[in-house]
Structures are given as C-alpha cells and as structure tokens.
Amino acid sequence: MYKLTFIRALVSAIFLALGLFSLASPASAQISVGISVHVGPPALPVYVQPACPIEGYIWTPGYWAYSGGYYWVPGVWISPPRVGVLWTPGYWGWGGGVYAFHAGYWGPHVGFYGGVNYGFGYGGVGFAGGAWQGGHFAYNTAVTNVNTTVIHNTYVNNTVVNNTTVNNHTSFNGGPGGTTAIPTAAERAADNEPHVAPTSEQMSHEHAASMDKSNFASVNHGRPANPAMGKVGERTENQQKRIANGVASGKMTPGETARVEKNENHINQQVHADREANGGKLTPAEKKQVNKEQNKTSKEIHHDKANGKEQHPH
C-alpha cells in the first residue's frame, strides 16, 4: 500500500494536467484521489453485518480496493479518531476514461460517497446508522446490528430503509452501470469541513486485506469468504469458528483438528513474540509472514473439511 504513494501523486498530477478537476469545487481538492484503473470494480457482495463489539465504535462498510487487481476490504467496526466525527466511505468514480478511487475520511458530517448503497445506514446519501448525542454515540437499531443487552445507547428510526443485509448492487459512481448521484448541497457543505484521514487501524486493516489472496476478485469471483468483521484482526477468531464447525459436523478428524490447532497456536505465539520485540506492533514483513501462514492454515481447514465430506456423505 505504501508503494502506491508515488502512483497516487502521479495520478493526481495527470488528472490536473488533463483538467479533470476543473469542474470540482475547492472542497473536492481536500479529498484524496487514489489509484485509477480502466476496469470497474465488481458489485458489492451480499453479507450480514456483525454485531458492534464495543460501545462507541462506528461501522465502516466494506469496499473494493486495488493492488494489481481488485480485492475486498471487509466491513468492520472502528473506533473513531475522536468524539463527534462520522465516517464518509470511499468510492470509485468514473471520469476521463478511468475509474478513480476517492478515499474515505472522518468529519463532523457525512459527505459525498458516490451514491453507492453500502447498506447498514449508508444508503447512498448521508448516514442513518447512528448519531452523536452528548459526547456518546447512539445506534439506530433499525439499520445496525447492536446487542442491546450490552450496548444501551440506542434508538429506533424506522423512517429509513431497514437494511440488515447488503443487497447486491453497483459499487461505483458514473460510467456504464454506475450510480448517477451528484453531490447534494449538504454533501458539498460537508466537503468544505475539516477532514481526518483514515486511522492507522483502518490503514492496517486495508493492508492486511491486500495480503490475503482469498480477498482478490480473481480468486473469489466477487464473493469474498470473509466480507465483514466485528473488529480489526478478527481473522484468527474466524479460523477457530471454522475448526469448531468442522469438528461438530464430523468433517474434521481429531488428528486433523490437532494439527490445525497446533498451527494456530504457533501463529499466535509468533505474533505475540513479534509484538513484544517491536513495541506492540508488527512490521510489514511480519504481517506478510503471518498472513501467509494464516492462508496456509485456512487452506488446510478447507481441505480437511472437504475430505470429511467425501468420507461422510449424507
């Protein structure tokens, strides 16, 4: 991802030279335009939103990013950088013969995100999933998945569409098959407000997604196996659930389970040791190695469950 810095700067320079920003308002210049490609992103996959894990976290919808090919960045609950800010999702926009990615950002109000219906409160305009009330974030349970026995700062607004599952729809603005939305007056005003860049946790989340080959559309054909997470770094927990499901259904033998569990423990120990050696963080090289080992374990789970299915036909 860091290698794209020069590319992004070059793309912006090209856009300026071609006059593609000539129709944009001054506020639009504040929004980061990322890498651009000639082929549009796949449709948004169908998925269910996981429950909010911690009070105060805000939902950031999944999206297609690009690094040699489109890959899915799972939707995830994120701790906002400060009280009072909301997330404006990034979006792909068609213009000048290319699809350019407009990065998301934090701000006091939700700005333009291409009219893309990401679901769960992000219906294409604004955000109906919650609001700040007296320094605390309140959740609209009509459109967000919240365990009200744990999180009590909630309300219900049924005037918005009850989107508990994302419907399969376009993921870009403009061009053939894209949304036709243009910024509203409120969105233009939001664009003029001070913005905060994605948090380090969000950047780490996107980077981790780029290291997992199963997230790439060329592999999953637009249907990622893990389209959403409760929190960043939840993949290990998902692996454990897959193991448990395999054992419960009889698709994994005790020996296969023990081998996979041993691999998982090795990965966890490796992560713990690496974090201790680097002040609680993982280096890019260490993250790459961890993702490589998790990919290997994931394939072993799939292989063992497939073998079990063949040995125990219904």
N, C-alpha and C positions, 0 to 999 in steps of 0.2 A: 504494500500500500504506500509505503514511504517513497518507493521508486516512481510513483505517479506524480510526485510534486512537480518535477520539471515538465512532465507531459501536460499537466493541468495548466501550468503557467503558459506553455506554448499554445495550447488550445485557446486560452483566453486571448492571447495576442493575435492569433489567427482570426478569431471572431471579431476583434476590434478592427483589424485590418479590412475585413470583409464588410464591416458596417452592420453586423448582425445585432449589435446592441443599440443601434441608432434609434429604435422605437421604444427602448426601455426607459422607465423613469429613473431618476437619480438613485432612488432606493434600491432598484434592482442590482445596481453595481455592488451593493453590500453582500448580495447572495453569491455564494461560491458556485461557479460552474465547473464541474469536474470533467472527467474524460468523456469523449464523444465517439460514437460508433455509427456505422451505416445500417446496422440491422437493429430493429426494435426489440425490446425485452419481451419475454414470454408473459402470458396472462398471470395475474396473481393467483396463487394456489388456494384451494379451499382448506381452511384449518379452523380449529376451535381455540379460543383464547384461554390460556391457563389462568388460574386464579391469582390475584395480586398477592405476592408473598409477604410484603411489608407495607404497613401504612405509610403514605407519603410518596410511594413510588408511582410513576406515571407510565402509561402504556405507550411504547414506541412501535409502530407497526412494522412488519417485515417488508423487505423490498429486494429488488434485483440490483446487484452491483455488478461491476465488470472488471475482469482482470484476465485478459486473454480469452474471455468467454463470460457469459452471464452466470452468476452464482447467487444463490439465495442467502440473504442475511436474515435469520429468524427474528420474528417479532419478539419483544422482550420488555419486561417491566424494568424501568430505570429510575434511579434516584436523581432528581433534577439538580442542577448545579446550585440553585438557591431557591428560596421561597418566592412564590409569585410568578414564576415563569412557566410557560407551556411549550410543548414541542410542535414545531411545524415540520411534517415529514418531507423528506427529499422526494424528487420526482424526475422522471425522464421527460424531456420536451423535444419535439421535432422542430427543426429550423435550419435553413441553409443546406438541406440535403443530409443532415446528420441528426442523431439522437444524442442530446447532451444531458448529463445528469446535474441537476440543481440540488446541492446538498441541503440537508435539513438543518434546523437551528432552533435554539431556545429564545423565547422572547415573552414580553408581557401579554401579547395576543397572538393568535394563530394566523399566519399569513397564507399566501397562495401556495398550494401544492398540486397544481395542475388539474384540479377537479377529479383526481383519482380517488375512487371509493375504496379506502383501505379497511373499512369496517371498524367496529368497536368504538364508535364515536367520531371516527374520521370518515364522514360520508361524502367527502369531496369539497366541502366548504366548512371551515371552522372546526370546532371540536365540541362534541356533546357528551363526552365520557366523564366529565367531572369539572370542578371549578375550585378555585382557592376561596376559602371562607375564613377570615380572621386568622390568617397565618397557617391554616391547616387545609390540606387538600381533601375535598369531599367527592365521593364517587357516585356517579349516576348508575345505579344497578340495572337500569333498563337496557343499557348497552355495554356494560362492562362486567366481567366475572370477578365478583368480590365475595369472600366468605364473611358474611355479616356477623357471624359469631366471634370473629377475630377482629375485623375492622368495623367500627361503629359509625364512622363519619361518612354516612351515605344519604342519598336521597333518590327519589324516583321521578324521572321526567319522561312520561310516555308520549310526549308530543314529537319525539324524534323516532326514527326507524329503529326497531329492536333488532340490531344486528349482532346476534350472538355467534354467528358463523360467517366468515368472509365468503361471498359468492364469487364465482369465477368471472373476472372482468378485466378490462384493459388496465395496463399498468403504466401508460404514458399519455402525454398530452400532445395534441396536434398530429398532423400526418394521417396517413390511411389507417383507419380503425382506432385512432386515438380519441381522447376526450376533446370536446370543443370549448371547454371552460376558459374564460378570461378573468383576470383579477377583478374582484368587486371593490367598491370604494373602501370598505373596511379592511380588505386584504392589502390594498395599496397603502393604507394608513399604517398597518402593521409592518409592512416592509420598510417604512421610514423610521421605525423604532430601533433602539439599540438591540443588537442580537448577541447571543452567546453561542459559541461553536459547540459541536458535539463534545460530550465529556470524554475523558481518557478511557472510561469504562466502555463507552459506545464505540470508540475507535478500536479498542482491543477486541470487542465483540465482532466488529466487521472483519478485522484481520484474522481472527480465529475461524470465521466462516469461510474466508478465502483459502485457508489451508486445508479445509475438508473437501476432498474431491466429490463426495456424495452431494454436496450442495450445488454443484455445477449443473446447469440445464442440459449439457451434453451427456451427463450421466443419468440424471433423474427425470429427464424429458419434461421438465416443468412441474414435477411433483416431488419436492424435497421430503425426505423421510422425517426431518425434524423442523417443521415450519415455524414453530414457536417455542419459547422457553419461559419459565417463570422468572428466572433471573440469569444474569450472565454467568457462564461456566457451568450450566446445568447438564451438559452432555454426559458427564460421568454418572449422574443420577439416572439419566435415561438408559444408559447401558445396564445399570443394575436392575431396572424395571424389566428390560428385555430378557435378562438372565432369569429373573424370577418367573416371568411368563412362560419361558421355555421349560423350566423345571415343572411348573404347575400343570402344563399341558402334556408333559411326558415327552416333549420333543428334544430335550437335552438330558443325557445320562448323567449320573453323579460324577463320573470321571471327566466328562466334558465341562460340567459346571465348575469343578475344582480347578481345571486348567485355566478357564476364563477368569475365575475369581482371582487366581494367582497373578494373572497378567494385570488385572485391575489394581490389585494391591501394589504391584511393582510400579505402576504408573503413578499412583497416589504417593508412594514413598519418594519417587523421583521428583515429583512436583514439590513436595514438602521440603526436600533437601535443597532443590534449586532456589526456592523462595528464601530459605534461610541464608543461603550464600549470597543472595542479591538484594538484601534489604526488603524482603517480602514480595518481590516482583520476579517475573520470568523474562529472560531476554528473548528477542525474536527467534534466535536459533533454538532455544529451549522450548518455546511454544511450538515451533515447527516439529521438533522431535516428539513432543507429547501428542500432537495431533496425528503424527504418523503412526504412533503406537496405538492410539485410540481407533484409528481407521482399521488397523490390523485386527484389533480385538472385535470391532464391530463386524468385520467380515467373518471372523471365527464364529460369532454368535449366530449369524445368518446361516453359515454353512452347517453348524451343528443342528440348528432347528430344522433346516431343510432335510438333513439326513434322518432326523427323528420322524419327520412327517412321512418320509418314504417307508420307514421301518414300521410305523404305526398308522397305516391307512384307516380312515373312518369308513 
